[in-house]
Amino acid sequence: MNTLERPLEGRVIAGVCAGLARRFGIQPLTMRVLFLLSCLLPGPQFVAYLVLWIIIPAEHRRPGVV
């Protein structure tokens, strides 16, 4: 499995869903749809998203990669 980090490419808002999708090997669109569907249920989904935005590190640009 990959490490959990927010990618530089493919972000929509903060890259949380894209990072989670990459970590678990699924498509980012699938993760975004699952998040949106979870927002229909009662709970602190937006707070969890904000917390993940803060604690998941951003991907570092690798030297030599354009």
N, CA, C and O atoms as a GROMACS GRO file, in nm:
protein
  264
    1MET      N    1   0.083  -0.119   0.000
    1MET     CA    2   0.000   0.000   0.000
    1MET      C    3   0.088   0.125   0.000
    1MET      O    4   0.201   0.124   0.047
    2ASN      N    5   0.033   0.231  -0.053
    2ASN     CA    6   0.103   0.360  -0.055
    2ASN      C    7   0.090   0.428   0.080
    2ASN      O    8   0.005   0.393   0.162
    3THR      N    9   0.176   0.526   0.102
    3THR     CA   10   0.163   0.606   0.222
    3THR      C   11   0.048   0.704   0.205
    3THR      O   12   0.007   0.734   0.093
    4LEU      N   13  -0.004   0.750   0.315
    4LEU     CA   14  -0.118   0.841   0.311
    4LEU      C   15  -0.067   0.984   0.303
    4LEU      O   16  -0.010   1.036   0.399
    5GLU      N   17  -0.089   1.048   0.187
    5GLU     CA   18  -0.053   1.188   0.168
    5GLU      C   19  -0.145   1.247   0.063
    5GLU      O   20  -0.196   1.177  -0.025
    6ARG      N   21  -0.165   1.379   0.072
    6ARG     CA   22  -0.251   1.448  -0.023
    6ARG      C   23  -0.171   1.477  -0.150
    6ARG      O   24  -0.070   1.546  -0.142
    7PRO      N   25  -0.214   1.427  -0.265
    7PRO     CA   26  -0.136   1.444  -0.388
    7PRO      C   27  -0.138   1.588  -0.439
    7PRO      O   28  -0.230   1.665  -0.410
    8LEU      N   29  -0.035   1.622  -0.515
    8LEU     CA   30  -0.029   1.754  -0.577
    8LEU      C   31  -0.117   1.760  -0.701
    8LEU      O   32  -0.172   1.865  -0.734
    9GLU      N   33  -0.130   1.648  -0.770
    9GLU     CA   34  -0.212   1.640  -0.891
    9GLU      C   35  -0.344   1.572  -0.859
    9GLU      O   36  -0.349   1.480  -0.777
   10GLY      N   37  -0.451   1.617  -0.921
   10GLY     CA   38  -0.581   1.553  -0.904
   10GLY      C   39  -0.661   1.599  -0.785
   10GLY      O   40  -0.758   1.535  -0.746
   11ARG      N   41  -0.621   1.709  -0.726
   11ARG     CA   42  -0.698   1.763  -0.612
   11ARG      C   43  -0.823   1.831  -0.663
   11ARG      O   44  -0.825   1.888  -0.773
   12VAL      N   45  -0.928   1.825  -0.584
   12VAL     CA   46  -1.048   1.904  -0.612
   12VAL      C   47  -1.056   2.017  -0.512
   12VAL      O   48  -1.064   2.133  -0.551
   13ILE      N   49  -1.055   1.986  -0.384
   13ILE     CA   50  -1.056   2.090  -0.281
   13ILE      C   51  -0.921   2.088  -0.208
   13ILE      O   52  -0.840   2.179  -0.224
   14ALA      N   53  -0.898   1.985  -0.131
   14ALA     CA   54  -0.773   1.977  -0.056
   14ALA      C   55  -0.694   1.852  -0.086
   14ALA      O   56  -0.579   1.840  -0.043
   15GLY      N   57  -0.752   1.760  -0.160
   15GLY     CA   58  -0.683   1.637  -0.194
   15GLY      C   59  -0.704   1.525  -0.094
   15GLY      O   60  -0.638   1.421  -0.103
   16VAL      N   61  -0.794   1.543   0.001
   16VAL     CA   62  -0.817   1.441   0.102
   16VAL      C   63  -0.876   1.315   0.039
   16VAL      O   64  -0.826   1.205   0.063
   17CYS      N   65  -0.980   1.330  -0.042
   17CYS     CA   66  -1.041   1.213  -0.106
   17CYS      C   67  -0.945   1.147  -0.203
   17CYS      O   68  -0.941   1.024  -0.212
   18ALA      N   69  -0.868   1.226  -0.277
   18ALA     CA   70  -0.771   1.170  -0.371
   18ALA      C   71  -0.662   1.093  -0.296
   18ALA      O   72  -0.619   0.987  -0.341
   19GLY      N   73  -0.618   1.146  -0.184
   19GLY     CA   74  -0.516   1.078  -0.104
   19GLY      C   75  -0.567   0.948  -0.044
   19GLY      O   76  -0.497   0.847  -0.045
   20LEU      N   77  -0.689   0.951   0.008
   20LEU     CA   78  -0.748   0.829   0.064
   20LEU      C   79  -0.771   0.725  -0.046
   20LEU      O   80  -0.749   0.606  -0.025
   21ALA      N   81  -0.816   0.770  -0.164
   21ALA     CA   82  -0.838   0.678  -0.275
   21ALA      C   83  -0.708   0.613  -0.318
   21ALA      O   84  -0.703   0.492  -0.343
   22ARG      N   85  -0.602   0.692  -0.328
   22ARG     CA   86  -0.471   0.637  -0.366
   22ARG      C   87  -0.423   0.536  -0.263
   22ARG      O   88  -0.368   0.432  -0.298
   23ARG      N   89  -0.443   0.567  -0.136
   23ARG     CA   90  -0.399   0.479  -0.027
   23ARG      C   91  -0.468   0.344  -0.031
   23ARG      O   92  -0.405   0.241  -0.008
   24PHE      N   93  -0.599   0.344  -0.061
   24PHE     CA   94  -0.676   0.220  -0.059
   24PHE      C   95  -0.695   0.158  -0.197
   24PHE      O   96  -0.764   0.057  -0.210
   25GLY      N   97  -0.635   0.218  -0.300
   25GLY     CA   98  -0.634   0.158  -0.433
   25GLY      C   99  -0.766   0.166  -0.507
   25GLY      O  100  -0.800   0.075  -0.583
   26ILE      N  101  -0.841   0.273  -0.487
   26ILE     CA  102  -0.966   0.290  -0.561
   26ILE      C  103  -0.960   0.422  -0.638
   26ILE      O  104  -0.868   0.501  -0.619
   27GLN      N  105  -1.056   0.445  -0.723
   27GLN     CA  106  -1.061   0.567  -0.802
   27GLN      C  107  -1.100   0.686  -0.714
   27GLN      O  108  -1.185   0.673  -0.626
   28PRO      N  109  -1.039   0.802  -0.737
   28PRO     CA  110  -1.074   0.921  -0.658
   28PRO      C  111  -1.222   0.959  -0.670
   28PRO      O  112  -1.282   1.004  -0.573
   29LEU      N  113  -1.280   0.940  -0.789
   29LEU     CA  114  -1.422   0.972  -0.806
   29LEU      C  115  -1.509   0.885  -0.716
   29LEU      O  116  -1.608   0.933  -0.661
   30THR      N  117  -1.473   0.759  -0.700
   30THR     CA  118  -1.547   0.669  -0.611
   30THR      C  119  -1.540   0.719  -0.468
   30THR      O  120  -1.641   0.718  -0.397
   31MET      N  121  -1.423   0.762  -0.425
   31MET     CA  122  -1.408   0.813  -0.288
   31MET      C  123  -1.488   0.941  -0.268
   31MET      O  124  -1.549   0.960  -0.163
   32ARG      N  125  -1.490   1.027  -0.369
   32ARG     CA  126  -1.566   1.152  -0.359
   32ARG      C  127  -1.716   1.124  -0.351
   32ARG      O  128  -1.788   1.188  -0.274
   33VAL      N  129  -1.764   1.027  -0.429
   33VAL     CA  130  -1.906   0.991  -0.426
   33VAL      C  131  -1.941   0.931  -0.290
   33VAL      O  132  -2.046   0.962  -0.235
   34LEU      N  133  -1.853   0.846  -0.237
   34LEU     CA  134  -1.878   0.788  -0.104
   34LEU      C  135  -1.884   0.898   0.003
   34LEU      O  136  -1.967   0.892   0.094
   35PHE      N  137  -1.796   0.997  -0.008
   35PHE     CA  138  -1.799   1.107   0.088
   35PHE      C  139  -1.930   1.186   0.076
   35PHE      O  140  -1.993   1.219   0.177
   36LEU      N  141  -1.970   1.215  -0.047
   36LEU     CA  142  -2.095   1.291  -0.066
   36LEU      C  143  -2.215   1.212  -0.016
   36LEU      O  144  -2.306   1.270   0.045
   37LEU      N  145  -2.218   1.082  -0.040
   37LEU     CA  146  -2.327   1.000   0.011
   37LEU      C  147  -2.326   0.995   0.164
   37LEU      O  148  -2.432   0.993   0.227
   38SER      N  149  -2.208   0.994   0.223
   38SER     CA  150  -2.201   0.991   0.370
   38SER      C  151  -2.253   1.121   0.430
   38SER      O  152  -2.296   1.123   0.545
   39CYS      N  153  -2.248   1.229   0.353
   39CYS     CA  154  -2.298   1.358   0.402
   39CYS      C  155  -2.450   1.357   0.417
   39CYS      O  156  -2.505   1.445   0.483
   40LEU      N  157  -2.517   1.260   0.357
   40LEU     CA  158  -2.662   1.248   0.373
   40LEU      C  159  -2.698   1.188   0.508
   40LEU      O  160  -2.812   1.201   0.554
   41LEU      N  161  -2.602   1.123   0.572
   41LEU     CA  162  -2.624   1.063   0.703
   41LEU      C  163  -2.588   1.164   0.811
   41LEU      O  164  -2.503   1.251   0.790
   42PRO      N  165  -2.650   1.153   0.928
   42PRO     CA  166  -2.613   1.243   1.036
   42PRO      C  167  -2.473   1.209   1.088
   42PRO      O  168  -2.436   1.092   1.098
   43GLY      N  169  -2.398   1.311   1.120
   43GLY     CA  170  -2.263   1.288   1.172
   43GLY      C  171  -2.170   1.402   1.135
   43GLY      O  172  -2.207   1.493   1.062
   44PRO      N  173  -2.050   1.394   1.186
   44PRO     CA  174  -1.953   1.503   1.168
   44PRO      C  175  -1.862   1.484   1.045
   44PRO      O  176  -1.740   1.495   1.058
   45GLN      N  177  -1.919   1.457   0.928
   45GLN     CA  178  -1.838   1.430   0.810
   45GLN      C  179  -1.752   1.550   0.771
   45GLN      O  180  -1.635   1.534   0.737
   46PHE      N  181  -1.808   1.670   0.775
   46PHE     CA  182  -1.731   1.788   0.736
   46PHE      C  183  -1.620   1.816   0.835
   46PHE      O  184  -1.511   1.859   0.796
   47VAL      N  185  -1.645   1.793   0.961
   47VAL     CA  186  -1.542   1.812   1.063
   47VAL      C  187  -1.430   1.710   1.041
   47VAL      O  188  -1.312   1.743   1.051
   48ALA      N  189  -1.468   1.585   1.011
   48ALA     CA  190  -1.368   1.482   0.983
   48ALA      C  191  -1.285   1.518   0.862
   48ALA      O  192  -1.163   1.497   0.861
   49TYR      N  193  -1.348   1.573   0.757
   49TYR     CA  194  -1.275   1.616   0.638
   49TYR      C  195  -1.174   1.725   0.673
   49TYR      O  196  -1.060   1.720   0.628
   50LEU      N  197  -1.216   1.822   0.752
   50LEU     CA  198  -1.125   1.930   0.792
   50LEU      C  199  -1.008   1.878   0.875
   50LEU      O  200  -0.895   1.922   0.857
   51VAL      N  201  -1.037   1.785   0.965
   51VAL     CA  202  -0.930   1.726   1.048
   51VAL      C  203  -0.832   1.650   0.960
   51VAL      O  204  -0.711   1.661   0.978
   52LEU      N  205  -0.885   1.571   0.864
   52LEU     CA  206  -0.796   1.498   0.773
   52LEU      C  207  -0.713   1.594   0.688
   52LEU      O  208  -0.597   1.566   0.660
   53TRP      N  209  -0.772   1.705   0.647
   53TRP     CA  210  -0.701   1.806   0.570
   53TRP      C  211  -0.580   1.858   0.649
   53TRP      O  212  -0.474   1.886   0.592
   54ILE      N  213  -0.598   1.872   0.778
   54ILE     CA  214  -0.491   1.923   0.863
   54ILE      C  215  -0.385   1.817   0.892
   54ILE      O  216  -0.265   1.848   0.890
   55ILE      N  217  -0.426   1.694   0.920
   55ILE     CA  218  -0.328   1.594   0.967
   55ILE      C  219  -0.261   1.515   0.854
   55ILE      O  220  -0.152   1.462   0.876
   56ILE      N  221  -0.321   1.506   0.736
   56ILE     CA  222  -0.258   1.432   0.627
   56ILE      C  223  -0.158   1.526   0.558
   56ILE      O  224  -0.197   1.632   0.510
   57PRO      N  225  -0.033   1.486   0.552
   57PRO     CA  226   0.066   1.575   0.490
   57PRO      C  227   0.049   1.582   0.338
   57PRO      O  228   0.001   1.488   0.275
   58ALA      N  229   0.088   1.695   0.282
   58ALA     CA  230   0.085   1.712   0.138
   58ALA      C  231   0.203   1.637   0.076
   58ALA      O  232   0.309   1.623   0.138
   59GLU      N  233   0.182   1.589  -0.044
   59GLU     CA  234   0.287   1.518  -0.116
   59GLU      C  235   0.400   1.616  -0.149
   59GLU      O  236   0.374   1.730  -0.186
   60HIS      N  237   0.523   1.571  -0.134
   60HIS     CA  238   0.638   1.655  -0.168
   60HIS      C  239   0.671   1.638  -0.315
   60HIS      O  240   0.667   1.527  -0.368
   61ARG      N  241   0.703   1.746  -0.380
   61ARG     CA  242   0.745   1.739  -0.520
   61ARG      C  243   0.881   1.670  -0.523
   61ARG      O  244   0.973   1.708  -0.451
   62ARG      N  245   0.890   1.567  -0.606
   62ARG     CA  246   1.013   1.490  -0.615
   62ARG      C  247   1.112   1.556  -0.709
   62ARG      O  248   1.073   1.605  -0.815
   63PRO      N  249   1.239   1.559  -0.674
   63PRO     CA  250   1.339   1.622  -0.759
   63PRO      C  251   1.346   1.554  -0.896
   63PRO      O  252   1.342   1.432  -0.906
   64GLY      N  253   1.357   1.632  -0.999
   64GLY     CA  254   1.369   1.579  -1.135
   64GLY      C  255   1.238   1.549  -1.201
   64GLY      O  256   1.235   1.514  -1.319
   65VAL      N  257   1.127   1.562  -1.129
   65VAL     CA  258   0.994   1.537  -1.185
   65VAL      C  259   0.934   1.671  -1.222
   65VAL      O  260   0.929   1.763  -1.140
   66VAL      N  261   0.890   1.682  -1.345
   66VAL     CA  262   0.834   1.808  -1.392
   66VAL      C  263   0.686   1.810  -1.373
   66VAL      O  264   0.621   1.908  -1.408
   0.00000   0.00000   0.00000
